[in-house]
Amino acid sequence: MLTKSWKKCQFVNGTRYLCTTNVLHSQTANNVRLLFEKRGQEIFEDLLSKRVNKRGVFVNSDISLRHIDVYGFDYDYTLVKYTSEVHQMIYDHAKNILVDKFMYPAEAKNFNYDPKFAIRGLHLDVKTGYLMKIDANNHIQLGSVYRGHTAVKDEEVIEVYRDTHLSMDLLESTHKGSRIVFFTDLFSMPEVTLYSDLSQFLIDKGVAFDPEYLYSDVRTAVLEIHKSSLLHKGIVSDMGGADS
């Protein structure tokens, strides 16, 4: 219930004005807004429950299916959801390739995959070796920048990039050869983790290395797993390791 307070009033040019007027209008507007939001939610829930097929497939624009004879679906993570053992397999094969074919230190074979280290959406600057989160406005999220497993101080990040905002020239190219690599799929998680594990290993050993060459080697090893069918053969040999 709205009430008026006659104790607080003002006199302007001899005319008395109630100072409760703005409060009254504010409370009324707030009640209308709450009622609008409540009714909108009720309408949305009604439409969702009665008119929307929760198991349906939706598209962003109209499309005629009249002349389409075959429908295709992406296999990985669409028709098939893999378990974490697949990431472990990619990681193990890649580190073995790096040791056996690229002559990396044999200690790398003792690395253990950490499934909690990396997430989708990370960026890697292959020039600096910085792994980081960059938001939708191209700003580096301070506190998220790592070199290997070591956090990079905010002051150092700002000194390197002169700001937290990255130019489009640096980010717009995401294909092979780009300085900033964007990891968008789940298959890239073991790749990111192995790169960071090797970086930290070399840092701890005091070995100078070029972050770009290191990433190139890790990327090549991971691609070889896919091209050589090592991954597919491993999955087929243990179908219990994937949920179809």
Secondary structure, DSSP 4 states (H G I P E B T S, - for coil): -----SSSEEEETTEEEETTHHHHHHHHHHHHHHHHHHHHHHHHHHHHHHT--TT----SS----TT-------TBTTTBEE-HHHHHHHHHHHHHHHHHTT---GGGGG----TTS--TTEEEETTTTEEEEB-TTSBB-TT--EETTEEPPHHHHHHHHSSSBPPHHHHS--STT-SEEE--SGGGHHHHHHHHHHHHHHHHHT----HHHHHHHHHHHHHHHHHTTHHHHHHHHTGGGEE-
